[in-house]
Amino acid sequence: MTFCHINADLLQQAKQLNINLSQTLALHLAEIVRQAQRRQWLEENKNALDEYNHRIETRGTFSDGLRRF
């Protein structure tokens, strides 16, 4: 596990502003994890998504002849 050091001045400012550090970390960490998971999913499924998009571009969707708008 890797640990990093928090800038002491920044930490002091956060304390003076009554910022809840654990809550702030949890919120931001959750967002970073979601973004990383999204990137990973897109990377893992890139070929399938590209094939699907190509199929739709060349053949259209199953309902193309049924739409009235």
C-alpha positions, 0 to 999 in steps of 0.5 A: 500500500502506498501512502502520500503526504498531505501538504501541511498548509492545505491541511491547516486551511481545511481544519480552519474552514471546518472541512470534514477530511474523512467525508471529503476524502470518501466523496472524492475517492468514490468519484475517482473510483467510478471514473476509473471503473468506467474507463476500465469498462469502456476499454474492456468492451471497446471491441464490442462497442465498435462492432455494434456501432459499425453494425448499426451504421451499416444495417441500421436498427431493427426498428428503422422501418417501424418508426413514424417520427 
